[in-house]
Amino acid sequence: MGYVIELDDNIVLVKYSGIVDALDIIRQTKDDAYISNLRKFRKIIYDFTLVELARLSPDDAREFALLATVESNFTEMLHAVFILPNEAGQKRVEVFRENLADTRWQISVAKDYEQAKDILKWI
């Protein structure tokens, strides 16, 4: 799995590629550029467009929601947009959203990067 973390107009952009599993995403969250910018800008796009295979289950989505709930103690407000190439990915995000405890985080899904940026410009 590969990922790149970039900044674009005060938006954190995480681009994934190749084969992605839950451990890969956990490793990415340990990246200093990721967590510091997440807390500073509070707008993030997760782009899965270049992912060949995502080995992420509904249980993984529930666990990510638990971790996100813990992070919400440090980052009270956040808007995340997921760019997903298929319906399976969209279902995982829905599980994530449903299991996110009472936070002030907003979770959206976009079809492409331009739509994702458009969603975030109104935040």
N, C-alpha and C positions, 0 to 999 in steps of 0.2 A: 504494500500500500504506500502510496505517496500522498503527501499533502503539502500545500503551500499556504502560508498565511501572509496576507497583504492588507494594506490600508487603502481605501478609496473614498475620498470625501468624508472622512471620519466614520467610515463603516469598516468593520473588520470583515474580511473576506477569507473564508477557508475553502480552498478548492481541493477536492479529493480526486484520486485517480487510481486505476488498477483494481485490485481486489481489496475490499475493506471488510474488516470484522470489528467486533466490539472492542477488543484489546487495542486495535489501531486507534480508535477514537479516544479511548482512555489515555493512551500515550500522547496524543495531540494536545489534550487538555493540560498536560504538564509543561508544555512549551511556554516559556516566559513571555514571549511576544503575544501569545494567545490570551493568557489570563490577564495580563496588565492592560492590554488594549480592550478586552471585553469589559473590564471594570471601568475603564476611562470613557469609552465611547458609547457603550450600551446599545449598539446596533450591530448586528452580525448577519452575514449571509453564509449559509452552508451550501456549497455548490457540489452536487453529486453527478453533474453532467458527464464527466469523464470516467465514472466508475464502471468497470466491466462487470463486476459481481459484488454485491453487498450481502455479506453473511451476517445479517442482523435480524434477530428474532423479535417477536413481541415482548418476550421477557427482557431482552436487551433494552428495548425502548422503555420499559418500566424502570429498569435500573438506572438508565440515563436520567429519567424524570426524578428519581430519588436524589441523584447527585446534583441535578440542577436545583432542586429544592434546597439543598444544603448551600449551594453557591448563592442562592437568592438572599441569604443572610448577609452577604458581602456586596452583592450587586442587586439592590432592591428592585430597580426597574430595568427592563431589557426588552428589546424587540428582536426576535430571530426570524429569519426567512429561510426556508429550505427550498432549494431548486432540485427537483427530483425527476428522473427520467421515466418513472413508471408508477403504476398504481400500487404496487407492493410497498414502495418507499413512502407513498402518501399514507398508506394504512399504518405504517410504523410511526409516522409523525403524529397521526391521530391518537394512537395508543400513548405516545409520549405526552401529548397535550392533555389527554384525559387523566393521566396519572401525575401530572404536575400539581403538587399541593398548592394551597392558597398562596399564590405569589402575584406580583404585579408584572409578570412576564407575559408578553404577547407573542404568540407563535403563528406564523403564516406560511403558506406554500405558494410558490411562484412557478411559472412555466419556464422562465429564462431570467438571465441576469438583469436585463432592462426592467422587467416587471418587478423583480425583487427590489431594485433601487427605487423604483417608483413608489412601492409600498412604504419604504423607509423614509422617503423624503417628506412625508406627511406626518412623521413622528417628531 
